[in-house]
Amino acid sequence: DVLYDFGTALEVISPLCPQLFLEVAGFGNFAKGMAVVAARATRLPIYSSFAKEGNLSDLFAKGEAISTLFNVMGIGAGIGLASTVCSTTQGKLIAGPLLSVVHIYGVVQEMRATPVNTLNPQRTAMIVADFIKSGKVSSPAELRYREDLLFPNRLIEEAGSVKIGQPVRRVLSPQRIEQLKATFSKEKFLLSRKDNSAYMVLEQSATGEDALRGWLVAAFASEMERSGVGSGDTVLNVAYERMENVFPMFVAEVKSRGWYTDQFLDGNRSRIAYAIPSAVVL
């Protein structure tokens, strides 16, 4: 939406640049085209996330119908403004930014108002942080207005300051990987603490439950380090035992609050896969 409004702004100001009219107008049209492509690429996955009973076609039809309706209303409003307030260049330069601000504000509020019950790094960290602080699990509706849309990768100290999906070769040495595999032999994640942060790498088949387990370990370890109980692998081992004790109750509460734990949305972040040794036939 920001890219589309930027392209529209370039088209509006293009008459003010007669020597570069084609370049400015063309770049504005290109920006709008890129925005439309990005919107269409992300629209279907959003519809799919709301399809519960195989009703994807119904959701898609209703969504496109609403979009078409408001496009027609916008064209009508634009025609009215063009013949009144925006009949002059000064009017366009005043009304354009104001309408763009209203548009972006509406989009942000729309994104915040829709509760999303799939787990991603930010939501997982917020769930764990609330659980550590109050012993309660927040629902998707309770977290929706607290999500940071501009900086979703900010670290939450109460949740262990977890950095997930970093390139393995950058954060873990081969020797360290073997040590962590021994510590978390039954898990689908590796977790290591360094410089007041936790680095977690998930396996390819890891789900939301695996991410919750890793985040709980990181949160417990961070809590113990801040209280001066210890540091290093000793803290990780104790934190892992604490996680094992509370996780059945914790994950049951997470599911009862409406969260989906069968998948974890971490975008294009790195995951780890282990080579299966070939069998020797005698």
GULOLO-254260 format. One line per 3 residues: number of its first residue (from 0); their letters; for each residue x, y, z of N, C-alpha, C. Coordinates in Angstrom, 2 decimals. Layout:
<tinus>
NUM	a	X/Y/Z/X/Y/Z/X/Y/Z | ...;
</tinus>
This chain:
<tinus>
0	dvl	0.83/-1.21/0.00/0.00/0.00/0.00/0.87/1.26/0.00 | 1.95/1.25/0.76/2.86/2.39/0.76/3.48/2.57/-0.63 | 3.88/1.45/-1.25/4.47/1.52/-2.58/3.46/2.03/-3.61;
3	ydf	2.22/1.60/-3.49/1.18/2.05/-4.42/0.94/3.55/-4.26 | 0.84/4.02/-3.03/0.65/5.45/-2.79/1.84/6.26/-3.29 | 3.04/5.69/-3.15/4.24/6.38/-3.65/4.18/6.52/-5.17;
6	gta	3.76/5.45/-5.84/3.62/5.52/-7.29/2.56/6.52/-7.72 | 1.45/6.57/-6.98/0.41/7.55/-7.29/0.92/8.97/-7.12 | 1.71/9.19/-6.07/2.27/10.52/-5.83/3.19/10.95/-6.97;
9	lev	3.98/10.01/-7.48/4.85/10.35/-8.61/4.04/10.72/-9.85 | 2.94/10.01/-10.07/2.09/10.35/-11.22/1.46/11.74/-11.06 | 1.09/12.08/-9.82/0.47/13.38/-9.56/1.46/14.52/-9.81;
12	isp	2.70/14.34/-9.39/3.68/15.43/-9.52/4.40/15.42/-10.86 | 4.14/14.42/-11.70/4.85/14.35/-12.99/4.62/15.58/-13.87 | 3.42/16.22/-13.88/3.28/17.44/-14.70/4.16/18.59/-14.23;
15	lcp	4.61/18.53/-12.97/5.48/19.58/-12.47/6.91/19.42/-12.96 | 7.19/18.30/-13.61/8.54/18.03/-14.13/8.44/17.81/-15.64 | 8.16/18.85/-16.42/7.92/18.66/-17.86/9.09/18.03/-18.59;
18	qlf	10.31/18.33/-18.16/11.47/17.76/-18.85/11.67/16.29/-18.53 | 11.16/15.85/-17.39/11.29/14.45/-16.99/9.92/13.80/-16.82 | 8.94/14.29/-17.58/7.57/13.81/-17.40/7.46/12.31/-17.61;
21	lev	7.99/11.81/-18.72/7.87/10.39/-19.02/8.58/9.54/-17.98 | 9.77/9.98/-17.55/10.52/9.20/-16.58/9.78/9.12/-15.24 | 9.29/10.27/-14.75/8.61/10.30/-13.45/7.30/9.53/-13.52;
24	agf	6.51/9.78/-14.56/5.23/9.08/-14.69/5.44/7.58/-14.89 | 6.44/7.24/-15.69/6.71/5.82/-15.91/7.16/5.11/-14.65 | 8.02/5.76/-13.88/8.46/5.15/-12.62/7.30/5.02/-11.64;
27	gnf	6.42/6.02/-11.63/5.24/5.92/-10.76/4.34/4.78/-11.17 | 4.14/4.61/-12.47/3.32/3.49/-12.95/3.98/2.15/-12.64 | 5.31/2.12/-12.75/6.04/0.89/-12.42/5.88/0.54/-10.94;
30	akg	5.97/1.55/-10.07/5.80/1.30/-8.63/4.40/0.78/-8.33 | 3.39/1.34/-8.98/2.03/0.86/-8.76/1.87/-0.58/-9.26 | 2.49/-0.89/-10.39/2.42/-2.26/-10.89/3.08/-3.25/-9.95;
33	mav	4.24/-2.89/-9.40/4.91/-3.76/-8.45/4.06/-3.95/-7.20 | 3.38/-2.90/-6.76/2.52/-3.01/-5.58/1.36/-3.96/-5.85 | 0.77/-3.89/-7.04/-0.34/-4.78/-7.38/0.13/-6.23/-7.43;
36	vaa	1.30/-6.47/-8.02/1.84/-7.83/-8.07/2.07/-8.38/-6.67 | 2.67/-7.56/-5.80/2.92/-8.00/-4.42/1.62/-8.28/-3.69 | 0.60/-7.45/-3.92/-0.68/-7.66/-3.25/-1.34/-8.95/-3.70;
39	rat	-1.30/-9.23/-5.00/-1.92/-10.46/-5.50/-1.16/-11.70/-5.05 | 0.15/-11.57/-4.90/0.95/-12.73/-4.47/0.66/-13.10/-3.02 | 0.34/-12.12/-2.20/0.10/-12.39/-0.77/-1.37/-12.59/-0.45;
42	rlp	-2.26/-12.25/-1.36/-3.69/-12.30/-1.06/-4.18/-13.74/-0.89 | -3.76/-14.64/-1.80/-4.25/-16.02/-1.72/-3.82/-16.72/-0.44 | -2.54/-16.62/0.00/-2.19/-17.23/1.28/-3.01/-16.70/2.45;
45	iys	-3.36/-15.40/2.40/-4.18/-14.84/3.48/-5.56/-15.47/3.45 | -6.15/-15.57/2.26/-7.45/-16.22/2.16/-7.37/-17.68/2.62 | -6.29/-18.36/2.25/-6.14/-19.77/2.61/-6.08/-19.96/4.12;
48	sfa	-5.48/-19.01/4.82/-5.36/-19.14/6.27/-6.71/-19.06/6.97 | -7.71/-18.46/6.30/-9.04/-18.35/6.90/-9.99/-19.44/6.41 | -9.56/-20.25/5.46/-10.43/-21.30/4.93/-10.42/-22.50/5.87;
51	keg	-11.56/-22.79/6.48/-11.65/-23.87/7.46/-12.41/-25.08/6.93 | -13.41/-24.86/6.11/-14.27/-25.94/5.66/-14.21/-26.11/4.14 | -13.04/-25.90/3.57/-12.92/-26.01/2.13/-13.64/-24.91/1.38;
54	nls	-13.83/-23.77/2.03/-14.60/-22.67/1.44/-13.70/-21.56/0.91 | -12.56/-21.95/0.35/-11.62/-20.95/-0.15/-12.23/-20.13/-1.28 | -12.99/-20.78/-2.16/-13.59/-20.04/-3.28/-14.59/-19.00/-2.78;
57	dlf	-15.35/-19.34/-1.74/-16.30/-18.36/-1.18/-15.56/-17.16/-0.60 | -14.49/-17.44/0.16/-13.72/-16.35/0.75/-13.10/-15.47/-0.33 | -12.56/-16.11/-1.37/-11.92/-15.36/-2.45/-12.94/-14.48/-3.17;
60	akg	-14.12/-15.05/-3.46/-15.16/-14.30/-4.16/-15.63/-13.11/-3.34 | -15.85/-13.33/-2.05/-16.31/-12.23/-1.19/-15.24/-11.16/-1.05 | -13.99/-11.59/-0.88/-12.91/-10.62/-0.75/-12.75/-9.77/-1.99;
63	eai	-12.81/-10.40/-3.17/-12.66/-9.65/-4.42/-13.87/-8.76/-4.66 | -15.07/-9.22/-4.25/-16.26/-8.40/-4.42/-16.17/-7.13/-3.58 | -15.70/-7.28/-2.34/-15.53/-6.11/-1.47/-14.48/-5.17/-2.05;
66	stl	-13.39/-5.74/-2.56/-12.34/-4.92/-3.17/-12.86/-4.15/-4.37 | -13.64/-4.82/-5.22/-14.21/-4.16/-6.40/-15.17/-3.05/-6.00 | -16.01/-3.32/-4.99/-16.97/-2.31/-4.52/-16.26/-1.04/-4.07;
69	fnv	-15.23/-1.21/-3.27/-14.54/-0.02/-2.76/-13.70/0.66/-3.84 | -13.24/-0.10/-4.83/-12.55/0.53/-5.96/-13.50/1.45/-6.73 | -14.73/0.95/-6.96/-15.73/1.77/-7.66/-16.08/3.01/-6.85;
72	mgi	-16.24/2.83/-5.52/-16.53/3.98/-4.67/-15.38/4.98/-4.70 | -14.15/4.46/-4.72/-12.99/5.34/-4.78/-12.91/6.11/-6.09 | -13.26/5.44/-7.20/-13.27/6.13/-8.49/-14.30/7.26/-8.48;
75	gag	-15.48/6.97/-7.90/-16.51/8.00/-7.81/-16.06/9.18/-6.97 | -15.43/8.88/-5.82/-14.93/9.96/-4.97/-13.83/10.74/-5.67 | -12.98/10.04/-6.43/-11.92/10.72/-7.16/-12.46/11.66/-8.23;
78	igl	-13.52/11.23/-8.92/-14.13/12.10/-9.93/-14.69/13.36/-9.28 | -15.33/13.17/-8.11/-15.87/14.32/-7.40/-14.79/15.28/-6.94 | -13.69/14.74/-6.42/-12.60/15.60/-5.95/-11.91/16.30/-7.12;
81	ast	-11.78/15.59/-8.25/-11.07/16.16/-9.39/-11.77/17.40/-9.93 | -13.09/17.45/-9.77/-13.84/18.60/-10.29/-14.03/19.70/-9.26 | -13.56/19.46/-8.04/-13.75/20.47/-6.98/-12.41/20.82/-6.33;
84	vcs	-12.09/20.13/-5.24/-10.90/20.46/-4.45/-9.62/20.26/-5.25 | -9.57/19.21/-6.04/-8.33/18.85/-6.74/-8.31/19.36/-8.17 | -9.07/20.38/-8.46/-9.07/20.92/-9.82/-7.79/21.69/-10.13;
87	ttq	-7.05/22.07/-9.10/-5.78/22.78/-9.28/-4.63/21.91/-8.78 | -3.43/22.26/-9.22/-2.25/21.51/-8.77/-2.05/21.64/-7.27 | -2.28/22.84/-6.74/-2.14/23.03/-5.30/-3.12/22.15/-4.53;
90	gkl	-4.33/22.04/-5.05/-5.32/21.19/-4.39/-4.90/19.74/-4.39 | -4.33/19.28/-5.50/-3.85/17.89/-5.56/-2.73/17.65/-4.56 | -1.81/18.63/-4.46/-0.68/18.45/-3.54/-1.11/18.47/-2.08;
93	iag	-2.25/19.09/-1.79/-2.76/19.10/-0.42/-3.60/17.86/-0.13 | -4.52/17.55/-1.05/-5.43/16.43/-0.82/-4.73/15.09/-0.93 | -3.76/14.97/-1.84/-3.08/13.69/-2.05/-2.44/13.14/-0.79;
96	pll	-1.54/13.89/-0.14/-0.92/13.37/1.09/-1.93/13.07/2.19 | -2.97/13.91/2.32/-3.98/13.66/3.35/-4.71/12.34/3.09 | -5.11/12.11/1.86/-5.79/10.86/1.52/-4.87/9.67/1.69;
99	svv	-3.59/9.84/1.37/-2.64/8.75/1.54/-2.47/8.38/3.01 | -2.40/9.40/3.88/-2.29/9.14/5.32/-3.52/8.39/5.82 | -4.71/8.82/5.38/-5.94/8.13/5.78/-5.92/6.69/5.29;
102	hiy	-5.45/6.48/4.06/-5.39/5.14/3.49/-4.47/4.23/4.29 | -3.25/4.69/4.55/-2.29/3.86/5.28/-2.77/3.61/6.71 | -3.36/4.62/7.32/-3.89/4.44/8.68/-4.99/3.38/8.69;
105	gvv	-5.87/3.42/7.69/-6.92/2.41/7.61/-6.37/1.01/7.41 | -5.33/0.88/6.59/-4.71/-0.43/6.36/-4.08/-0.97/7.65 | -3.37/-0.10/8.37/-2.74/-0.52/9.63/-3.79/-0.98/10.63;
108	qem	-4.87/-0.22/10.76/-5.93/-0.60/11.70/-6.61/-1.89/11.27 | -6.74/-2.09/9.97/-7.32/-3.33/9.46/-6.45/-4.52/9.83 | -5.13/-4.37/9.67/-4.22/-5.46/10.00/-4.23/-5.75/11.50;
111	rat	-4.33/-4.71/12.31/-4.35/-4.91/13.75/-5.67/-5.50/14.23 | -6.76/-5.17/13.55/-8.08/-5.60/14.01/-8.35/-7.07/13.71 | -7.58/-7.65/12.80/-7.80/-9.05/12.42/-6.93/-9.96/13.27;
114	pvn	-7.54/-10.77/14.15/-6.73/-11.69/14.96/-6.19/-12.83/14.11 | -4.90/-13.02/14.14/-4.25/-14.10/13.38/-3.75/-15.14/14.37 | -4.20/-16.38/14.21/-3.90/-17.40/15.21/-2.80/-18.36/14.79;
117	tln	-2.02/-18.02/13.78/-0.84/-18.81/13.44/0.38/-18.24/14.15 | 1.32/-19.09/14.46/2.50/-18.68/15.22/3.61/-18.21/14.29 | 4.18/-17.06/14.62/5.40/-16.59/13.98/6.36/-16.17/15.09;
120	pqr	7.59/-15.77/14.78/8.54/-15.45/15.85/8.03/-14.39/16.83 | 7.43/-13.31/16.33/6.99/-12.25/17.24/5.86/-12.72/18.14 | 4.86/-13.39/17.58/3.73/-13.84/18.40/4.17/-14.89/19.40;
123	tam	5.05/-15.79/18.98/5.54/-16.81/19.90/6.27/-16.18/21.07 | 7.13/-15.21/20.78/7.86/-14.53/21.85/6.91/-13.81/22.80 | 5.88/-13.18/22.28/4.93/-12.46/23.13/4.12/-13.43/24.00;
126	iva	3.74/-14.57/23.43/3.01/-15.57/24.22/3.86/-16.07/25.37 | 5.12/-16.41/25.08/6.01/-16.93/26.12/6.30/-15.84/27.16 | 6.51/-14.61/26.72/6.79/-13.52/27.67/5.62/-13.32/28.62;
129	dfi	4.40/-13.34/28.10/3.22/-13.20/28.97/3.11/-14.36/29.94 | 3.43/-15.56/29.47/3.36/-16.73/30.34/4.40/-16.65/31.45 | 5.60/-16.20/31.12/6.66/-16.09/32.13/6.29/-15.03/33.17;
132	ksg	5.71/-13.92/32.73/5.40/-12.82/33.65/4.16/-13.07/34.49 | 3.12/-13.64/33.89/1.84/-13.75/34.60/1.32/-15.17/34.75 | 1.94/-16.13/34.06/1.44/-17.49/34.11/0.22/-17.71/33.24;
135	kvs	-0.13/-16.72/32.42/-1.30/-16.83/31.56/-0.89/-16.75/30.10 | -1.72/-17.33/29.24/-1.47/-17.32/27.80/-2.45/-16.35/27.15 | -1.93/-15.42/26.38/-2.78/-14.45/25.69/-3.39/-15.06/24.44;
138	spa	-4.59/-14.64/24.12/-5.28/-15.12/22.93/-4.89/-14.28/21.72 | -5.20/-14.75/20.50/-4.91/-13.94/19.31/-5.56/-12.56/19.37 | -6.79/-12.48/19.89/-7.46/-11.19/19.98/-6.76/-10.24/20.94;
141	elr	-6.15/-10.79/21.98/-5.46/-9.95/22.96/-4.11/-9.46/22.45 | -3.49/-10.23/21.56/-2.16/-9.84/21.06/-2.21/-8.96/19.82 | -3.35/-8.90/19.14/-3.37/-8.27/17.82/-2.94/-6.81/17.83;
144	yre	-3.35/-6.06/18.86/-2.99/-4.64/18.90/-1.60/-4.40/19.49 | -0.96/-5.45/19.98/0.38/-5.30/20.55/1.47/-5.68/19.57 | 1.11/-6.25/18.44/2.11/-6.63/17.46/2.76/-5.39/16.85;
147	dll	4.05/-5.48/16.64/4.81/-4.40/16.02/4.89/-4.67/14.52 | 4.15/-3.90/13.74/4.11/-4.13/12.30/5.33/-3.59/11.58 | 5.97/-2.57/12.14/7.14/-1.97/11.50/8.43/-2.71/11.83;
150	fpn	8.56/-3.16/13.08/9.78/-3.85/13.51/9.40/-5.18/14.16 | 8.95/-6.14/13.34/8.50/-7.42/13.91/9.63/-8.27/14.49 | 10.88/-7.95/14.18/12.00/-8.77/14.65/12.64/-8.25/15.93;
153	rli	11.99/-7.30/16.57/12.56/-6.78/17.82/12.63/-7.90/18.86 | 13.67/-7.86/19.70/13.88/-8.89/20.70/13.08/-8.56/21.96 | 12.50/-9.59/22.57/11.74/-9.44/23.81/12.53/-10.12/24.92;
156	eea	13.02/-9.33/25.86/13.92/-9.85/26.89/13.25/-10.91/27.74 | 11.97/-10.70/28.11/11.27/-11.67/28.95/11.10/-13.02/28.27 | 11.17/-13.04/26.93/11.05/-14.29/26.19/12.41/-14.87/25.81;
159	gsv	13.49/-14.33/26.36/14.81/-14.88/26.12/15.62/-14.19/25.06 | 15.10/-13.09/24.48/15.82/-12.37/23.41/16.28/-13.33/22.32 | 15.33/-14.08/21.77/15.65/-15.13/20.81/15.83/-14.55/19.41;
162	kig	16.94/-14.91/18.79/17.18/-14.63/17.38/17.06/-15.96/16.64 | 16.03/-16.07/15.82/15.75/-17.36/15.19/16.13/-17.33/13.72 | 16.58/-18.49/13.24/16.83/-18.66/11.83/18.07/-17.99/11.30;
165	qpv	19.03/-17.67/12.18/20.30/-17.12/11.69/21.07/-18.23/10.95 | 21.88/-17.87/9.94/22.70/-18.88/9.27/23.53/-19.67/10.28 | 23.44/-20.99/10.22/24.07/-21.84/11.24/25.57/-21.61/11.31;
168	rrv	26.21/-21.50/10.16/27.68/-21.35/10.16/28.12/-20.04/10.80 | 27.20/-19.08/10.90/27.54/-17.79/11.48/27.46/-17.80/13.01 | 26.58/-18.62/13.57/26.34/-18.57/15.02/26.81/-19.82/15.76;
171	lsp	27.01/-20.93/15.04/27.39/-22.17/15.71/28.53/-22.84/14.96 | 29.51/-23.28/15.71/30.60/-24.06/15.12/30.18/-25.52/15.04 | 30.85/-26.33/14.21/30.51/-27.75/14.15/30.60/-28.44/15.51;
174	qri	31.60/-28.09/16.31/31.73/-28.70/17.64/30.56/-28.30/18.53 | 30.14/-27.03/18.43/29.02/-26.57/19.24/27.72/-27.24/18.82 | 27.57/-27.48/17.55/26.37/-28.18/17.07/26.28/-29.57/17.66;
177	eql	27.40/-30.28/17.71/27.40/-31.62/18.29/27.06/-31.58/19.77 | 27.57/-30.57/20.49/27.23/-30.44/21.91/25.73/-30.18/22.10 | 25.18/-29.31/21.29/23.76/-28.98/21.42/22.88/-30.14/21.00;
180	kat	23.32/-30.91/20.01/22.54/-32.09/19.61/22.46/-33.09/20.75 | 23.52/-33.17/21.54/23.48/-34.07/22.71/22.56/-33.52/23.79 | 22.56/-32.20/23.97/21.70/-31.59/24.99/20.24/-31.67/24.61;
183	fsk	19.93/-31.40/23.34/18.54/-31.41/22.87/18.33/-32.57/21.90 | 18.70/-33.75/22.33/18.68/-34.91/21.45/17.27/-35.29/21.01 | 16.26/-34.96/21.81/14.88/-35.33/21.48/14.12/-34.19/20.81;
186	ekf	14.79/-33.08/20.58/14.10/-31.90/20.09/14.41/-31.63/18.62 | 13.58/-30.78/18.03/13.76/-30.37/16.65/14.27/-28.93/16.57 | 15.09/-28.58/17.53/15.70/-27.25/17.53/17.05/-27.32/18.21;
189	lls	17.90/-26.37/17.91/19.16/-26.15/18.61/19.11/-24.76/19.22 | 19.59/-24.64/20.45/19.51/-23.36/21.16/20.82/-23.10/21.88 | 21.37/-21.91/21.66/22.61/-21.53/22.32/22.52/-20.08/22.75;
192	rkd	23.03/-19.78/23.94/23.01/-18.41/24.44/24.39/-17.77/24.27 | 24.35/-16.48/23.86/25.59/-15.75/23.64/25.29/-14.26/23.68 | 26.06/-13.52/24.48/25.92/-12.06/24.55/24.49/-11.63/24.88;
195	nsa	23.92/-12.24/25.92/22.58/-11.89/26.40/21.48/-12.16/25.39 | 21.77/-12.93/24.38/20.77/-13.32/23.39/20.79/-14.83/23.22 | 19.70/-15.36/22.70/19.63/-16.80/22.42/19.50/-16.99/20.91;
198	ymv	20.27/-17.90/20.38/20.22/-18.21/18.96/19.57/-19.57/18.80 | 18.45/-19.60/18.07/17.72/-20.84/17.89/17.60/-21.15/16.40 | 17.85/-22.41/16.07/17.70/-22.89/14.71/16.77/-24.09/14.75;
201	leq	15.72/-24.05/13.94/14.75/-25.14/13.89/15.12/-26.13/12.80 | 14.70/-27.37/13.00/14.84/-28.36/11.93/13.79/-28.10/10.86 | 13.98/-28.72/9.71/13.07/-28.51/8.60/11.64/-28.90/8.95;
204	sat	11.46/-29.96/9.73/10.12/-30.47/10.04/9.55/-29.91/11.34 | 10.19/-28.91/11.92/9.73/-28.37/13.20/8.38/-27.66/13.04 | 7.54/-27.78/14.07/6.22/-27.17/14.07/6.18/-26.03/15.09;
207	ged	4.98/-25.49/15.27/4.82/-24.45/16.27/5.11/-24.93/17.68 | 4.78/-26.18/17.97/5.07/-26.73/19.30/6.56/-26.78/19.56 | 7.33/-27.14/18.55/8.79/-27.17/18.72/9.33/-25.77/18.97;
210	alr	8.79/-24.78/18.27/9.23/-23.41/18.50/8.87/-22.95/19.91 | 7.69/-23.31/20.38/7.28/-22.95/21.74/8.21/-23.59/22.78 | 8.59/-24.84/22.54/9.50/-25.51/23.47/10.85/-24.78/23.52;
213	gwl	11.39/-24.45/22.36/12.66/-23.74/22.33/12.58/-22.37/22.98 | 11.50/-21.65/22.73/11.34/-20.32/23.32/11.21/-20.40/24.84 | 10.52/-21.41/25.33/10.40/-21.56/26.78/11.76/-21.82/27.42;
216	vaa	12.56/-22.67/26.79/13.91/-22.93/27.31/14.71/-21.63/27.34 | 14.65/-20.87/26.25/15.39/-19.60/26.20/14.91/-18.63/27.26 | 13.60/-18.56/27.48/13.05/-17.64/28.48/13.47/-18.03/29.89;
219	fas	13.40/-19.33/30.20/13.81/-19.79/31.53/15.30/-19.55/31.74 | 16.11/-19.82/30.71/17.56/-19.61/30.83/17.88/-18.14/31.04 | 17.21/-17.27/30.29/17.43/-15.83/30.45/17.03/-15.36/31.84;
222	eme	15.91/-15.87/32.34/15.45/-15.49/33.67/16.46/-15.89/34.74 | 17.03/-17.09/34.61/18.02/-17.55/35.60/19.31/-16.75/35.50 | 19.73/-16.40/34.29/20.95/-15.60/34.14/20.77/-14.20/34.73;
225	rsg	19.60/-13.61/34.52/19.37/-12.27/35.08/19.34/-12.29/36.60 | 18.90/-13.41/37.19/18.84/-13.51/38.65/20.16/-14.00/39.24 | 21.16/-14.27/38.39/22.48/-14.67/38.87/22.60/-16.11/39.27;
228	vgs	21.69/-16.96/38.81/21.73/-18.38/39.18/22.91/-19.08/38.52 | 23.23/-18.69/37.30/24.33/-19.35/36.59/24.37/-18.88/35.16 | 25.13/-19.58/34.34/25.24/-19.22/32.93/25.73/-20.44/32.15;
231	gdt	25.73/-20.30/30.83/26.25/-21.36/29.99/25.35/-22.56/29.88 | 25.97/-23.71/29.60/25.21/-24.94/29.39/24.50/-25.42/30.65 | 25.03/-25.09/31.81/24.36/-25.48/33.05/22.97/-24.88/33.13;
234	vln	22.88/-23.60/32.79/21.58/-22.93/32.80/20.66/-23.53/31.75 | 21.19/-23.84/30.58/20.37/-24.44/29.53/19.80/-25.78/29.98 | 20.60/-26.58/30.65/20.12/-27.89/31.11/19.00/-27.74/32.14;
237	vay	19.18/-26.82/33.09/18.15/-26.60/34.10/16.89/-26.03/33.45 | 17.07/-25.10/32.52/15.92/-24.50/31.84/15.17/-25.54/31.02 | 15.90/-26.47/30.43/15.26/-27.53/29.66/14.40/-28.42/30.56;
240	erm	14.90/-28.73/31.75/14.12/-29.53/32.69/12.86/-28.79/33.12 | 12.97/-27.49/33.36/11.80/-26.69/33.74/10.77/-26.68/32.61 | 11.26/-26.56/31.39/10.36/-26.57/30.24/9.60/-27.88/30.16;
243	env	10.30/-29.00/30.35/9.65/-30.31/30.29/8.54/-30.43/31.33 | 8.72/-29.82/32.48/7.72/-29.92/33.54/6.46/-29.12/33.24 | 6.62/-27.94/32.65/5.46/-27.06/32.46/4.86/-27.14/31.05;
246	fpm	5.56/-27.76/30.11/5.11/-27.68/28.73/3.76/-28.33/28.48 | 3.45/-29.51/29.02/2.12/-30.09/28.75/0.98/-29.15/29.12 | 1.07/-28.54/30.28/0.04/-27.59/30.69/0.06/-26.34/29.81;
249	fva	1.26/-25.87/29.49/1.41/-24.65/28.69/0.84/-24.82/27.30 | 1.20/-25.90/26.61/0.73/-26.08/25.23/-0.76/-26.35/25.19 | -1.29/-27.00/26.21/-2.74/-27.21/26.27/-3.47/-25.87/26.38;
252	evk	-2.92/-24.97/27.18/-3.52/-23.64/27.32/-3.38/-22.85/26.03 | -2.24/-22.98/25.35/-2.04/-22.29/24.08/-3.10/-22.72/23.07 | -3.35/-24.02/22.97/-4.35/-24.52/22.02/-5.75/-24.09/22.42;
255	srg	-6.04/-24.11/23.71/-7.38/-23.73/24.17/-7.67/-22.25/23.92 | -6.63/-21.45/23.82/-6.80/-20.02/23.56/-6.95/-19.72/22.07 | -6.88/-20.77/21.24/-7.15/-20.59/19.82/-5.95/-20.53/18.91;
258	wyt	-4.76/-20.82/19.42/-3.56/-20.77/18.59/-3.37/-22.08/17.84 | -2.89/-22.00/16.60/-2.55/-23.18/15.81/-1.08/-23.50/16.04 | -0.81/-24.73/16.45/0.58/-25.12/16.75/1.13/-26.14/15.75;
261	dqf	0.37/-26.42/14.70/0.83/-27.44/13.75/1.81/-26.90/12.73 | 2.01/-25.58/12.72/3.00/-25.00/11.81/3.58/-23.74/12.44 | 4.74/-23.34/11.92/5.42/-22.15/12.43/5.88/-21.33/11.25;
264	ldg	5.43/-20.09/11.17/5.72/-19.22/10.04/6.95/-18.38/10.33 | 8.09/-18.83/9.84/9.33/-18.08/10.05/9.90/-17.53/8.76 | 9.04/-17.43/7.72/9.47/-16.82/6.48/10.61/-17.57/5.81;
267	nrs	11.59/-16.83/5.34/12.74/-17.43/4.64/13.94/-17.62/5.56 | 13.69/-17.69/6.86/14.80/-17.89/7.78/15.39/-19.29/7.62 | 16.66/-19.42/7.99/17.36/-20.68/7.81/16.85/-21.75/8.77;
270	ria	16.78/-22.96/8.26/16.48/-24.12/9.09/17.60/-25.14/8.87 | 17.64/-26.12/9.75/18.73/-27.08/9.70/18.19/-28.45/9.33 | 18.98/-29.20/8.60/18.64/-30.58/8.24/19.89/-31.42/8.39;
273	yai	19.71/-32.63/8.90/20.84/-33.52/9.12/20.87/-34.59/8.04 | 22.06/-34.86/7.55/22.21/-35.91/6.55/22.03/-37.27/7.22 | 21.24/-38.13/6.58/21.02/-39.48/7.10/22.15/-40.38/6.61;
276	psa	22.90/-41.00/7.52/23.99/-41.87/7.08/23.46/-43.06/6.30 | 24.13/-43.38/5.22/23.68/-44.49/4.38/23.89/-45.82/5.09 | 22.97/-46.74/4.86/23.05/-48.05/5.51/24.11/-48.91/4.83;
279	vvl	24.74/-49.73/5.60/25.76/-50.63/5.08/25.16/-52.03/4.95 | 25.15/-52.54/3.76/24.58/-53.87/3.51/25.71/-54.89/3.54 | 25.57/-55.89/4.41/26.59/-56.93/4.53/26.22/-58.14/3.67;
</tinus>
